[in-house]
Amino acid sequence: MSDTQERQSHAGSDSYAAQKRHEPTAWVGFIYFAGTMAMMLGGFQVIEGLVAIFRDEYYVVTRNGLLVTMDYTAWGWTHLIIGLIAIATGIGLFMGQMWARVLGIVIAAVSALANMAFLPAYPVWCAIVIAMDVLVIYALTVHGREPAYT
């Protein structure tokens, strides 16, 4: 192959690669927002879990008043595990990992359901966490691929 033919074949593949390459939009910030929110959400879950584990008398409602009747220690471990996974997911979102996007959606949905069941014990806190879950799910489902292009 001559030098001219080789340059022409590379030029054609370069233009194809340029067309195939995606440029990030301004929405990439929304994924970083979701990563930050996931880490904050995880922090809130960890705090909620630690309070339920160590100071179960803090909550006003008895465990019989909860949607799912469980001991506060069991609820505490549930929230603690969800929180730690959410923090790891937030870190993965900053790195643009696909597993973090999928796990972020799943853990935000699980967190919303867990807080819905825990709502009678601490309504304001749980409502805030549920709202954060919804924002994380929205950001990840609509704009989840953006960090992979940066």
HELIX and SHEET records of a PDB file:
HELIX    1   1 ASP A    3  LYS A   20  1                                  18    
HELIX    2   2 VAL A   28  PHE A   54  1                                  27    
HELIX    3   3 ASP A   56  TYR A   58  5                                   3    
HELIX    4   4 ARG A   63  GLY A   65  5                                   3    
HELIX    5   5 TYR A   72  PHE A   94  1                                  23    
HELIX    6   6 MET A   98  PHE A  118  1                                  21    
HELIX    7   7 PRO A  123  HIS A  143  1                                  21    
HELIX    8   8 GLU A  146  TYR A  149  5                                   4    
END                                                                             
